[in-house]
Amino acid sequence: MARGLVNQRHRHEQLHRPNRRARPVLAFALVAFLAGAIVGAQHGSSGASTLALDFVKAWIRGDYPQMYADLTPASRRVVSLADFADAYRAAQSTVTAERASLAGHARALSTGEVTVPVVVRTHMFGTLRQSFRLRVEGGSQEGVAWNRSLVFPGLHVGERLTRNASLPPRAALLARDGSTLASGEVSSGSGTGERPSPLGVAADAVVGTVGPIPSSERAALEAQGVPSDSTVGTSGLELAFDDKLRGRPGGELLAGQRVLASVKAVLSPPVRTTISPQLQRTAVVAMGSHLGGVVALVPHTGEILAVAGLALDALQPPGSTFKMVTVTGVLEAGIAHPDSRFPYRTYATLDGVKLANANGEECGGSLELAFAVSCNSVFAPLGVKLGAQRLVAVAERFGFNQGQPITGAAASTLPAASAIQGELDLGSSAIGQGQVQASTLQMALVATTIADHGERPTPTFGPGSSTTPMRRVTTPVVAAQVRKMMIAVVREGTGTAAAIPGVTVAGKTGTAELGSPRSCQHNGEASETGSASENETSSTSESAQGCSGSAATNNTDAWFAAFAPALDPKIAVGVMLVKDGAGGDTAAPIAHEVLESALQAHL
């Protein structure tokens, strides 16, 4: 009985005694739960920071599709990818941003947002240091919750990024001697036209004009901080040096009413050019009322000394001045040499068509003589022997098909070799007709290349600024041979009007026929009508008088390209006169005046 009571008491004590072994287990479970909660919270914070950082990295790269993919589904429903990308591009333009980089680590805030510091380098406002402040959602709405304040770091919700800016007064343009070419503002109230110049009308062709920003340039200039209503250079030197003349814009970068950055406008110093006032006046006066262009430049440096008329931006068939190119290819290929002999003929036959020399004149003899009198019956067949591939290749070395030689100038062209079909087409191209198109500047550069022993300089309006290496076009030996032929042109050929007493001048005339060439038949033979003094035109359309006589002077462009002194060149000149007869008659005398003026001034 007593033993039974004892056993019952023992079992009661076991049932109601605290379980000391269970306490540590429960405590461990609680700690584990709390630790898990903390780790989970840290993982969520880390994920938000990672997503925010990815978003900003994509912004730095300009990867708008990736940024858009990082948005919450709700944000993507509010804005399209196109509008999203446009908003960021507009902000970049407003800030004049050039590049950006991270400036530190992403940091999670107690507000649930993540900040990411960045550095933005701008064209107008220097270096900006700001931070993105991003809210990152989780769960099914995971992503960056977007609003338009996120188009640029540092904006607060509801703020709009804007810029006010203005340009300083436009800098003066100076001549090579330091005198003023143009300064001040245009006289018209519209802000369009020429700025005042001491040279008067002599400056018009080279100084150029200013006016509203062209639509094609507006986006690029606004990205540099230039206000959309600014006046900029639109032609000539005003265009070539516009980035220097307009100075640095000043203004404020605003976030709503807050100023994020500000900068003062900076006036540019006067811009010195290569233009010689004396030679500029000479070129303009020499050209007079002729329609065309005159350009003068310094051999080797390519510095442009004078520009009159349409010397830079008008393209015309260069006629026989192109024979400088053709003969270079012929000599390089060994097809002929200066003393090679050619039969005296009144015509050449290409593709079964007889092409007569001007007025049925007979020419031939040595290659040098044929070049001096510009004999088409020799040079058209030589072009065929040279072939389209080699003709185009040598022309491109001289600068054809190479884009604009300087800002605002027209690019000279000729067709691809595959587009020059048949002997007649090839022979016409070889004498500067067909589809060959050149500026006055281009043909002056061809002459300059011969003057520079076969190296082509880069034309420039900036004194001492040409750092581009000379381009090797042909060998010094070939260049010397062409130079000798060009001397013969002025000494005894079609260019005697360019001769200067006591100075050896090297040059080449050209008389380019305008319109679509058509052969005319005379007594069963095709003939070429042309200048009485030059065998330089292709064919001309039939006139009421038939095929005899000279081509009308109003149907041909007159050309001349030259340099002097021939053995120690100081000046090169190109002249082109639209519908003004033969090159030796009208263009060569103008070149004579410009060459002589330059040599007298020791430019």
C-alpha positions as a printed NumPy array, in Angstrom:
array([[   0.   ,    0.   ,    0.   ],
       [   2.722,    2.445,    1.02 ],
       [   4.758,    1.41 ,   -2.028],
       [   1.813,    2.158,   -4.314],
       [   1.375,    5.661,   -2.873],
       [   5.041,    6.358,   -3.428],
       [   4.854,    5.288,   -7.089],
       [   1.8  ,    7.484,   -7.725],
       [   3.557,   10.514,   -6.167],
       [   6.637,    9.89 ,   -8.399],
       [   4.57 ,    9.746,  -11.553],
       [   2.761,   13.017,  -10.522],
       [   6.09 ,   14.801,  -10.029],
       [   7.313,   13.636,  -13.42 ],
       [   4.182,   14.95 ,  -15.093],
       [   4.305,   18.429,  -13.485],
       [   8.108,   19.014,  -13.201],
       [   9.424,   21.659,  -15.676],
       [  11.264,   20.162,  -18.688],
       [  14.734,   21.631,  -18.428],
       [  15.923,   19.979,  -21.599],
       [  13.146,   21.58 ,  -23.705],
       [  14.147,   25.193,  -22.85 ],
       [  17.383,   25.273,  -24.856],
       [  15.613,   23.76 ,  -27.863],
       [  12.865,   26.413,  -27.829],
       [  15.418,   29.194,  -27.406],
       [  17.413,   27.951,  -30.388],
       [  14.262,   27.833,  -32.514],
       [  13.417,   31.442,  -31.597],
       [  16.934,   32.637,  -32.413],
       [  16.845,   30.768,  -35.681],
       [  13.508,   32.38 ,  -36.586],
       [  14.761,   35.886,  -35.81 ],
       [  17.999,   35.286,  -37.671],
       [  16.088,   34.049,  -40.683],
       [  13.906,   37.137,  -40.627],
       [  16.978,   39.367,  -40.506],
       [  18.706,   37.478,  -43.323],
       [  15.514,   37.656,  -45.378],
       [  15.288,   41.387,  -44.823],
       [  18.944,   41.822,  -45.77 ],
       [  18.429,   39.748,  -48.896],
       [  15.498,   41.963,  -49.946],
       [  17.571,   45.086,  -49.407],
       [  20.455,   43.598,  -51.37 ],
       [  18.147,   42.656,  -54.237],
       [  16.709,   46.174,  -54.398],
       [  20.198,   47.69 ,  -54.431],
       [  21.289,   45.32 ,  -57.176],
       [  18.294,   46.149,  -59.35 ],
       [  18.75 ,   49.893,  -58.758],
       [  22.424,   49.607,  -59.641],
       [  21.638,   47.682,  -62.844],
       [  19.141,   50.39 ,  -63.816],
       [  21.732,   53.16 ,  -63.354],
       [  24.45 ,   51.2  ,  -65.175],
       [  22.106,   50.812,  -68.123],
       [  21.476,   54.579,  -67.987],
       [  25.227,   55.222,  -68.129],
       [  25.437,   53.025,  -71.239],
       [  22.397,   54.668,  -72.809],
       [  20.734,   51.242,  -72.907],
       [  17.123,   52.429,  -72.701],
       [  15.536,   49.049,  -73.557],
       [  17.324,   47.482,  -70.573],
       [  16.264,   50.323,  -68.288],
       [  12.692,   49.907,  -69.484],
       [  12.847,   46.17 ,  -68.787],
       [  13.898,   46.969,  -65.179],
       [  10.689,   48.942,  -64.523],
       [   7.723,   47.553,  -62.63 ],
       [   4.873,   46.211,  -64.782],
       [   2.714,   49.11 ,  -63.574],
       [   5.321,   51.651,  -64.716],
       [   5.586,   50.055,  -68.159],
       [   1.837,   50.354,  -68.542],
       [   2.08 ,   54.127,  -67.95 ],
       [   4.878,   54.937,  -70.433],
       [   5.883,   53.364,  -73.751],
       [   9.469,   52.439,  -74.528],
       [   9.628,   55.132,  -77.25 ],
       [   8.404,   57.897,  -74.908],
       [  10.653,   56.582,  -72.143],
       [  13.755,   56.733,  -74.397],
       [  12.794,   60.168,  -75.775],
       [  12.489,   61.558,  -72.23 ],
       [  16.026,   60.439,  -71.405],
       [  17.485,   61.702,  -74.693],
       [  15.864,   65.096,  -74.123],
       [  17.35 ,   65.256,  -70.634],
       [  20.814,   64.375,  -71.959],
       [  20.537,   67.15 ,  -74.547],
       [  19.302,   69.672,  -71.946],
       [  22.255,   68.901,  -69.683],
       [  24.687,   68.689,  -72.657],
       [  25.86 ,   65.385,  -71.184],
       [  28.915,   63.805,  -72.754],
       [  29.573,   60.813,  -70.48 ],
       [  28.71 ,   59.528,  -67.019],
       [  30.081,   57.099,  -64.446],
       [  29.28 ,   55.661,  -61.032],
       [  30.559,   57.711,  -58.082],
       [  30.019,   55.196,  -55.283],
       [  27.938,   52.242,  -54.052],
       [  24.178,   51.859,  -54.05 ],
       [  22.749,   52.519,  -50.568],
       [  19.393,   51.343,  -49.245],
       [  17.486,   53.931,  -47.184],
       [  15.066,   53.369,  -44.349],
       [  12.356,   54.853,  -46.56 ],
       [  12.619,   51.829,  -48.828],
       [  14.435,   53.81 ,  -51.548],
       [  17.907,   53.219,  -52.957],
       [  20.35 ,   56.003,  -53.807],
       [  23.037,   55.605,  -56.486],
       [  25.614,   58.433,  -56.828],
       [  26.888,   59.334,  -60.313],
       [  29.237,   61.818,  -61.996],
       [  28.057,   63.432,  -65.234],
       [  30.514,   65.299,  -67.446],
       [  28.814,   67.903,  -69.602],
       [  29.822,   70.129,  -72.49 ],
       [  28.304,   73.278,  -71.02 ],
       [  28.162,   72.891,  -67.227],
       [  31.334,   70.965,  -66.495],
       [  31.159,   68.042,  -64.056],
       [  27.93 ,   67.411,  -62.135],
       [  27.729,   65.146,  -59.061],
       [  24.213,   63.964,  -58.298],
       [  22.412,   60.838,  -57.097],
       [  19.507,   58.838,  -58.42 ],
       [  16.88 ,   58.118,  -55.747],
       [  14.985,   54.997,  -56.816],
       [  12.077,   53.123,  -55.282],
       [  12.309,   49.407,  -55.998],
       [   9.241,   47.209,  -55.609],
       [   9.276,   43.5  ,  -54.835],
       [   7.004,   40.535,  -55.349],
       [   4.839,   40.408,  -58.446],
       [   5.52 ,   44.111,  -59.041],
       [   9.28 ,   43.72 ,  -58.846],
       [  11.183,   46.532,  -60.567],
       [  11.925,   50.246,  -60.428],
       [   8.835,   52.347,  -59.787],
       [   9.303,   55.046,  -62.425],
       [   8.312,   58.692,  -62.621],
       [   9.652,   61.534,  -64.784],
       [  11.881,   62.881,  -62.037],
       [  14.132,   59.893,  -62.8  ],
       [  15.163,   61.227,  -66.235],
       [  18.193,   62.786,  -64.546],
       [  19.846,   62.349,  -61.125],
       [  19.161,   65.027,  -58.544],
       [  15.571,   65.791,  -59.569],
       [  12.822,   65.736,  -56.976],
       [   9.405,   64.309,  -57.664],
       [   7.404,   66.776,  -59.724],
       [  10.439,   68.808,  -60.858],
       [  11.114,   69.426,  -64.557],
       [  14.624,   69.688,  -65.989],
       [  15.147,   72.851,  -68.07 ],
       [  17.968,   75.052,  -69.309],
       [  18.246,   78.722,  -70.131],
       [  21.225,   79.711,  -72.235],
       [  22.658,   82.463,  -74.408],
       [  25.677,   82.948,  -76.634],
       [  28.273,   85.706,  -76.21 ],
       [  28.861,   88.191,  -79.059],
       [  30.324,   86.532,  -82.141],
       [  34.111,   86.774,  -82.423],
       [  35.861,   88.673,  -85.217],
       [  37.36 ,   87.017,  -88.282],
       [  40.911,   88.115,  -89.086],
       [  43.029,   87.92 ,  -92.236],
       [  46.455,   86.257,  -92.294],
       [  48.075,   89.663,  -91.572],
       [  45.87 ,   90.228,  -88.513],
       [  43.579,   92.802,  -90.117],
       [  39.812,   92.425,  -89.714],
       [  37.837,   90.459,  -92.273],
       [  34.472,   90.618,  -90.498],
       [  33.201,   91.614,  -87.06 ],
       [  30.116,   92.742,  -85.178],
       [  26.563,   91.778,  -86.024],
       [  24.744,   91.671,  -89.344],
       [  23.095,   94.953,  -90.267],
       [  19.664,   93.428,  -90.913],
       [  17.316,   92.979,  -87.985],
       [  16.654,   89.359,  -88.945],
       [  20.176,   88.308,  -87.998],
       [  20.659,   86.834,  -91.475],
       [  23.289,   88.015,  -93.961],
       [  26.905,   89.19 ,  -93.998],
       [  28.698,   90.85 ,  -91.117],
       [  30.443,   94.185,  -91.81 ],
       [  33.871,   93.879,  -93.46 ],
       [  36.547,   96.46 ,  -94.34 ],
       [  36.917,   94.612,  -97.66 ],
       [  33.337,   95.395,  -98.618],
       [  31.957,   93.246, -101.421],
       [  35.385,   91.674, -101.946],
       [  34.836,   89.738,  -98.72 ],
       [  31.416,   88.322,  -99.588],
       [  32.51 ,   85.126, -101.317],
       [  35.007,   84.088,  -98.667],
       [  33.611,   85.449,  -95.389],
       [  30.175,   83.985,  -96.034],
       [  26.956,   84.492,  -94.136],
       [  25.32 ,   83.936,  -90.774],
       [  21.722,   82.999,  -90.075],
       [  19.356,   80.724,  -88.129],
       [  20.539,   77.231,  -87.236],
       [  19.838,   74.849,  -90.16 ],
       [  17.379,   72.131,  -89.189],
       [  19.984,   69.45 ,  -89.931],
       [  22.332,   70.949,  -87.314],
       [  19.833,   71.948,  -84.627],
       [  19.941,   68.78 ,  -82.508],
       [  23.746,   68.628,  -82.476],
       [  24.147,   72.299,  -81.543],
       [  21.45 ,   72.217,  -78.866],
       [  23.297,   69.252,  -77.329],
       [  26.279,   71.626,  -76.963],
       [  24.157,   74.235,  -75.203],
       [  23.538,   76.497,  -78.203],
       [  20.044,   78.032,  -77.95 ],
       [  17.708,   77.035,  -80.773],
       [  17.154,   80.676,  -81.799],
       [  20.872,   81.461,  -82.145],
       [  22.593,   82.934,  -85.192],
       [  25.356,   80.704,  -86.589],
       [  27.618,   80.535,  -89.628],
       [  25.872,   79.236,  -92.737],
       [  28.535,   79.601,  -95.453],
       [  32.165,   80.539,  -96.112],
       [  34.525,   81.253,  -93.226],
       [  31.562,   81.936,  -90.946],
       [  30.582,   78.291,  -91.38 ],
       [  34.104,   76.831,  -91.439],
       [  34.993,   78.457,  -88.094],
       [  31.542,   78.61 ,  -86.519],
       [  32.476,   76.495,  -83.494],
       [  35.263,   78.97 ,  -82.645],
       [  33.444,   82.168,  -83.556],
       [  30.294,   81.605,  -81.524],
       [  32.113,   81.123,  -78.2  ],
       [  30.844,   79.059,  -75.263],
       [  27.208,   79.47 ,  -74.229],
       [  26.338,   80.456,  -70.686],
       [  23.231,   79.906,  -68.588],
       [  21.586,   77.832,  -65.856],
       [  20.512,   74.224,  -65.493],
       [  17.256,   74.185,  -63.534],
       [  15.35 ,   71.511,  -61.613],
       [  12.016,   73.25 ,  -61.325],
       [  12.966,   76.497,  -59.579],
       [  16.232,   75.124,  -58.184],
       [  19.548,   75.862,  -59.895],
       [  21.524,   72.647,  -60.342],
       [  24.428,   74.337,  -62.159],
       [  25.316,   77.609,  -63.832],
       [  28.077,   78.858,  -66.096],
       [  29.007,   82.211,  -67.655],
       [  29.166,   82.685,  -71.43 ],
       [  32.739,   82.875,  -72.75 ],
       [  33.61 ,   85.129,  -75.688],
       [  36.006,   83.532,  -78.184],
       [  39.164,   85.407,  -79.158],
       [  39.381,   86.671,  -82.766],
       [  39.951,   83.865,  -85.277],
       [  42.872,   84.336,  -87.667],
       [  42.519,   82.848,  -91.154],
       [  44.782,   82.285,  -94.167],
       [  43.058,   84.891,  -96.36 ],
       [  45.233,   87.594,  -97.907],
       [  43.268,   90.879,  -98.208],
       [  45.344,   91.998, -101.187],
       [  44.937,   88.751, -103.096],
       [  41.265,   88.539, -102.176],
       [  40.664,   91.955, -103.741],
       [  42.698,   90.993, -106.8  ],
       [  40.744,   87.774, -107.331],
       [  37.362,   89.5  , -107.006],
       [  38.336,   92.395, -109.288],
       [  39.905,   90.052, -111.859],
       [  36.773,   87.924, -112.035],
       [  34.617,   91.016, -112.41 ],
       [  31.091,   90.235, -113.574],
       [  31.914,   86.716, -114.781],
       [  29.932,   83.871, -113.277],
       [  32.339,   81.314, -111.899],
       [  35.066,   80.998, -109.3  ],
       [  38.681,   81.829, -108.52 ],
       [  40.753,   80.257, -105.75 ],
       [  44.387,   80.781, -104.762],
       [  46.37 ,   78.671, -102.319],
       [  49.863,   78.028, -101.011],
       [  51.46 ,   74.863, -102.373],
       [  52.602,   72.338,  -99.772],
       [  50.566,   73.828,  -96.905],
       [  47.233,   73.986,  -98.733],
       [  46.49 ,   77.366,  -97.11 ],
       [  43.739,   79.127,  -99.049],
       [  44.674,   82.732,  -99.791],
       [  41.663,   83.953, -101.764],
       [  38.217,   82.788, -102.844],
       [  36.034,   84.595, -105.366],
       [  32.646,   83.629, -106.723],
       [  31.67 ,   79.952, -106.759],
       [  35.141,   78.488, -106.308],
       [  34.197,   76.146, -103.474],
       [  30.618,   75.069, -103.955],
       [  29.924,   74.895, -107.721],
       [  30.557,   71.688, -109.684],
       [  31.089,   71.742, -113.464],
       [  32.754,   69.412, -115.993],
       [  36.469,   70.322, -115.781],
       [  37.216,   69.802, -119.457],
       [  40.849,   69.422, -120.399],
       [  42.21 ,   70.515, -117.027],
       [  41.344,   66.893, -116.164],
       [  44.101,   65.829, -118.58 ],
       [  46.525,   66.527, -115.709],
       [  44.919,   63.498, -114.055],
       [  44.783,   61.382, -117.205],
       [  48.377,   62.   , -118.231],
       [  49.542,   61.135, -114.706],
       [  47.883,   57.725, -115.039],
       [  49.273,   57.232, -118.552],
       [  52.838,   57.979, -117.417],
       [  52.503,   55.782, -114.309],
       [  51.259,   52.844, -116.385],
       [  54.048,   53.232, -118.949],
       [  51.517,   53.578, -121.75 ],
       [  53.441,   56.592, -123.045],
       [  56.221,   58.962, -122.025],
       [  56.701,   62.666, -122.802],
       [  58.598,   61.957, -126.019],
       [  56.189,   59.295, -127.324],
       [  55.041,   60.146, -130.832],
       [  51.467,   60.198, -132.07 ],
       [  50.252,   60.603, -135.658],
       [  48.802,   63.942, -136.682],
       [  45.079,   63.481, -137.085],
       [  41.942,   65.55 , -137.291],
       [  39.856,   62.993, -135.416],
       [  39.915,   59.841, -133.292],
       [  37.547,   56.9  , -133.696],
       [  35.893,   55.517, -130.529],
       [  33.122,   52.939, -130.641],
       [  32.989,   53.48 , -134.394],
       [  32.363,   57.199, -134.012],
       [  34.794,   59.664, -135.558],
       [  35.435,   62.516, -133.119],
       [  37.024,   65.455, -134.904],
       [  39.282,   67.994, -133.262],
       [  38.073,   71.575, -132.992],
       [  37.419,   73.126, -136.377],
       [  38.847,   70.   , -137.979],
       [  42.335,   71.001, -136.817],
       [  45.138,   68.464, -137.129],
       [  47.315,   67.776, -134.074],
       [  49.703,   65.107, -132.805],
       [  53.444,   64.788, -132.402],
       [  54.996,   64.183, -128.974],
       [  52.887,   63.585, -125.876],
       [  54.253,   66.845, -124.47 ],
       [  53.12 ,   68.775, -127.546],
       [  49.719,   67.053, -127.575],
       [  49.264,   68.08 , -123.942],
       [  50.399,   71.646, -124.664],
       [  47.827,   72.122, -127.435],
       [  45.252,   69.918, -125.644],
       [  44.792,   67.45 , -128.484],
       [  41.683,   65.329, -127.949],
       [  42.493,   62.964, -130.813],
       [  45.511,   61.878, -128.749],
       [  44.095,   61.983, -125.215],
       [  40.714,   60.336, -125.75 ],
       [  42.344,   57.114, -127.094],
       [  44.973,   57.285, -124.324],
       [  42.121,   57.276, -121.802],
       [  40.792,   54.117, -123.421],
       [  44.214,   52.441, -123.172],
       [  44.512,   53.499, -119.532],
       [  41.151,   51.903, -118.756],
       [  38.362,   52.868, -116.4  ],
       [  39.835,   51.165, -113.337],
       [  43.159,   53.008, -113.509],
       [  41.589,   56.309, -114.558],
       [  39.195,   56.323, -111.605],
       [  41.911,   55.161, -109.2  ],
       [  44.3  ,   57.984, -110.076],
       [  41.476,   60.559, -109.992],
       [  40.521,   59.42 , -106.501],
       [  44.125,   59.805, -105.351],
       [  43.922,   63.418, -106.555],
       [  40.812,   63.919, -104.394],
       [  37.81 ,   62.954, -106.514],
       [  35.097,   60.907, -104.759],
       [  36.704,   61.74 , -101.403],
       [  34.006,   63.896,  -99.795],
       [  34.171,   67.579,  -98.919],
       [  37.756,   68.907,  -98.989],
       [  36.815,   71.611,  -96.432],
       [  33.64 ,   72.59 ,  -94.573],
       [  31.036,   73.939,  -96.96 ],
       [  32.878,   72.912, -100.128],
       [  31.367,   70.615, -102.747],
       [  32.795,   67.137, -103.31 ],
       [  34.19 ,   66.523, -106.809],
       [  33.147,   63.258, -108.42 ],
       [  33.394,   60.903, -111.363],
       [  31.546,   57.631, -111.906],
       [  32.749,   54.297, -110.58 ],
       [  34.819,   52.326, -113.091],
       [  31.966,   49.86 , -113.567],
       [  29.664,   52.722, -114.592],
       [  31.953,   53.975, -117.384],
       [  30.779,   51.931, -120.336],
       [  32.428,   51.756, -123.75 ],
       [  35.262,   53.583, -125.457],
       [  33.286,   56.735, -126.144],
       [  32.248,   57.092, -122.479],
       [  35.783,   56.367, -121.274],
       [  37.419,   58.694, -123.787],
       [  35.024,   61.504, -122.806],
       [  35.811,   60.994, -119.114],
       [  39.547,   61.116, -119.836],
       [  39.186,   64.636, -121.254],
       [  37.025,   65.872, -118.353],
       [  33.614,   65.462, -119.945],
       [  30.961,   62.782, -119.511],
       [  29.909,   62.573, -115.87 ],
       [  33.099,   64.112, -114.413],
       [  32.262,   67.003, -112.045],
       [  34.805,   69.228, -110.295],
       [  35.031,   72.39 , -108.23 ],
       [  37.516,   75.156, -108.943],
       [  39.231,   74.249, -105.669],
       [  39.605,   70.622, -106.783],
       [  41.388,   71.482, -110.019],
       [  43.622,   73.961, -108.174],
       [  44.521,   71.079, -105.835],
       [  45.38 ,   68.871, -108.811],
       [  47.813,   71.543, -110.011],
       [  49.146,   71.966, -106.465],
       [  49.787,   68.224, -106.23 ],
       [  51.984,   68.402, -109.332],
       [  53.725,   71.461, -107.858],
       [  54.355,   69.512, -104.621],
       [  56.218,   66.669, -106.35 ],
       [  53.19 ,   64.4  , -106.407],
       [  51.916,   64.964, -102.871],
       [  48.443,   66.367, -102.225],
       [  48.015,   68.851,  -99.351],
       [  44.834,   69.241,  -97.338],
       [  43.211,   72.608,  -98.094],
       [  42.7  ,   74.789,  -95.027],
       [  41.598,   78.241,  -93.905],
       [  43.598,   77.956,  -90.663],
       [  47.17 ,   79.29 ,  -90.787],
       [  49.615,   76.653,  -89.59 ],
       [  46.716,   74.415,  -88.601],
       [  47.121,   71.72 ,  -91.233],
       [  48.462,   68.7  ,  -89.372],
       [  47.158,   66.156,  -91.877],
       [  50.069,   64.414,  -93.633],
       [  50.508,   65.08 ,  -97.345],
       [  48.892,   62.35 ,  -99.432],
       [  51.216,   60.686, -101.942],
       [  49.378,   60.747, -105.285],
       [  52.142,   59.937, -107.737],
       [  55.909,   59.677, -107.829],
       [  58.198,   62.729, -107.944],
       [  59.431,   61.534, -111.352],
       [  55.943,   61.474, -112.871],
       [  55.064,   64.8  , -111.213],
       [  58.196,   66.351, -112.73 ],
       [  57.19 ,   65.073, -116.18 ],
       [  53.69 ,   66.558, -115.86 ],
       [  55.184,   69.812, -114.568],
       [  57.341,   70.078, -117.687],
       [  54.272,   69.537, -119.88 ],
       [  52.374,   72.223, -117.956],
       [  55.251,   74.652, -118.541],
       [  54.925,   73.962, -122.27 ],
       [  51.189,   74.805, -122.092],
       [  51.998,   78.359, -120.956],
       [  55.171,   78.772, -122.98 ],
       [  53.878,   77.643, -126.379],
       [  50.469,   76.015, -126.041],
       [  46.92 ,   77.029, -125.23 ],
       [  47.788,   78.925, -122.017],
       [  50.153,   81.661, -123.204],
       [  47.824,   84.337, -121.796],
       [  48.961,   83.284, -118.299],
       [  52.651,   83.949, -119.002],
       [  54.471,   86.358, -116.66 ],
       [  57.712,   88.027, -117.882],
       [  60.703,   86.691, -115.977],
       [  58.666,   83.948, -114.256],
       [  58.156,   80.375, -115.423],
       [  54.48 ,   79.494, -115.101],
       [  53.051,   75.964, -115.296],
       [  49.378,   75.562, -116.172],
       [  46.629,   73.706, -117.973],
       [  43.657,   75.086, -119.877],
       [  40.206,   73.569, -120.161],
       [  37.152,   74.247, -122.284],
       [  34.287,   72.083, -121.076],
       [  31.171,   71.662, -123.157],
       [  27.881,   71.885, -121.296],
       [  24.733,   69.853, -121.825],
       [  24.414,   66.317, -123.124],
       [  27.068,   65.678, -125.767],
       [  25.702,   64.536, -129.106],
       [  27.761,   63.817, -132.173],
       [  26.749,   65.611, -135.339],
       [  27.349,   64.194, -138.798],
       [  29.15 ,   66.133, -141.501],
       [  29.79 ,   64.455, -144.85 ],
       [  29.264,   61.093, -143.203],
       [  31.718,   61.708, -140.361],
       [  31.129,   62.616, -136.72 ],
       [  32.931,   65.775, -135.667],
       [  33.634,   67.761, -132.539],
       [  33.097,   71.454, -132.652],
       [  34.988,   73.575, -130.173],
       [  37.118,   76.604, -129.541],
       [  39.21 ,   77.978, -132.329],
       [  42.177,   78.065, -129.967],
       [  41.785,   74.721, -128.186],
       [  40.985,   71.125, -129.122],
       [  39.202,   70.616, -125.828],
       [  35.51 ,   70.038, -126.181],
       [  33.742,   66.74 , -126.64 ],
       [  30.836,   66.897, -129.084],
       [  28.197,   69.562, -129.395],
       [  24.604,   69.527, -130.53 ],
       [  23.879,   70.357, -134.115],
       [  23.234,   74.038, -134.74 ],
       [  21.463,   75.805, -137.54 ],
       [  24.849,   76.407, -139.131],
       [  25.713,   72.699, -139.133],
       [  28.933,   71.203, -137.777],
       [  31.444,   73.751, -138.968],
       [  32.902,   76.584, -136.929],
       [  33.551,   77.035, -133.233],
       [  31.315,   76.016, -130.376],
       [  29.297,   78.929, -129.056],
       [  31.051,   80.619, -126.157],
       [  27.837,   80.437, -124.131],
       [  27.929,   76.646, -124.327],
       [  31.348,   76.089, -122.76 ],
       [  32.969,   76.618, -119.362],
       [  36.44 ,   78.135, -119.394],
       [  39.053,   76.654, -117.023],
       [  42.647,   77.255, -116.04 ],
       [  44.764,   75.728, -113.255],
       [  48.342,   76.856, -112.67 ],
       [  51.239,   77.425, -110.266],
       [  54.33 ,   79.657, -110.22 ],
       [  57.264,   79.871, -110.198],
       [  57.164,   76.454, -111.812],
       [  60.382,   75.155, -110.228],
       [  59.862,   76.753, -106.812],
       [  56.081,   77.151, -106.436],
       [  54.822,   79.901, -104.156],
       [  51.239,   80.191, -105.401],
       [  48.675,   77.932, -107.122],
       [  45.491,   79.179, -108.781],
       [  42.293,   77.718, -110.171],
       [  39.839,   79.61 , -112.388],
       [  36.448,   78.48 , -113.732],
       [  34.086,   80.691, -115.747],
       [  30.61 ,   79.404, -116.556],
       [  29.552,   79.668, -120.217],
       [  32.484,   81.942, -121.005],
       [  34.276,   80.437, -123.975],
       [  37.738,   78.878, -124.126],
       [  39.964,   78.497, -121.084],
       [  42.999,   79.989, -122.807],
       [  41.03 ,   83.045, -123.882],
       [  39.14 ,   84.019, -120.714],
       [  40.287,   81.973, -117.694],
       [  44.069,   82.141, -118.264],
       [  44.228,   85.994, -118.194],
       [  42.444,   86.023, -114.808],
       [  44.916,   83.449, -113.463],
       [  47.736,   85.654, -114.757],
       [  46.502,   88.61 , -112.665],
       [  46.182,   86.559, -109.48 ],
       [  49.54 ,   84.809, -109.909],
       [  51.347,   88.084, -110.6  ],
       [  49.71 ,   89.837, -107.626],
       [  50.687,   87.027, -105.275],
       [  54.302,   86.963, -106.452],
       [  54.616,   90.738, -106.174],
       [  53.286,   90.612, -102.612],
       [  55.752,   87.814, -101.718],
       [  52.927,   85.765, -100.169]])
